[in-house]
């Protein structure tokens, strides 16, 4: 069947039609976006400019902060602009580009979180072999695999969506371009697309993450109390981040294609809330990161200042 596409512009319905709520959301998201940039940049600079960069866990954390920063920057600026705009529009080409990039960066984040869990599993369950298993070359290979996996996932979603015919209407019931809201506008049978976009990647990786932490809990049972507490404390931050990111993702993508008003609220968690809280979770609950930050910024602000 020949593709028919009469739509060149999509209208984003956004979060609300109430102007007072939109202004309040703009102020809130502006604060969140500034916090996202400050928190993730601070984390990246502190890790890169300290001895933590040589440790495998923080090597992956650096990439997680980078993916958070890029991911939210694809969605949040457009969202804040639309909150103050009378007509919230996005061109067809920009919509497809946003869909591709958000799924690309989102998949990278999922894979990095999975690799971080594997890093903790090796460190706790196989400590004597940790430096051999998680050597720098393997870590670099893992990062490349994360990017490759993200590209394959995103390309599949993009190719399945870009060939859909859109004949009108053109109102997307969301604040950014995603697969499910666009499926509602396609003037063709989208059953195959629904099956292909069932959120299996998120579900499989979430199950893998749960299994890895079950193995960790089983292993640390034999540890002395102090060693057990130290081992679990290194995992608590990662578990918090995983729950904050995966629960809303699974709620939206694991069910059959359907749009609910709650979807927009849940989407805010992995597009804005999680990228904002991830640096706080990893710094406030991690003594190594806090020490590295204090040492680096104390040197930069005070010792160099005295030398001038």
Secondary structure as UniProt FT lines:
FT   STRAND          9..12
FT   HELIX           19..48
FT   HELIX           51..54
FT   HELIX           56..84
FT   STRAND          89..91
FT   HELIX           92..125
FT   HELIX           127..129
FT   HELIX           130..133
FT   HELIX           136..162
FT   STRAND          171..172
FT   HELIX           179..183
FT   TURN            184..185
FT   HELIX           191..196
FT   HELIX           200..220
FT   TURN            221..222
FT   HELIX           225..253
FT   HELIX           262..268
FT   HELIX           269..273
FT   HELIX           274..284
FT   HELIX           287..298
FT   HELIX           299..303
FT   HELIX           304..307
//
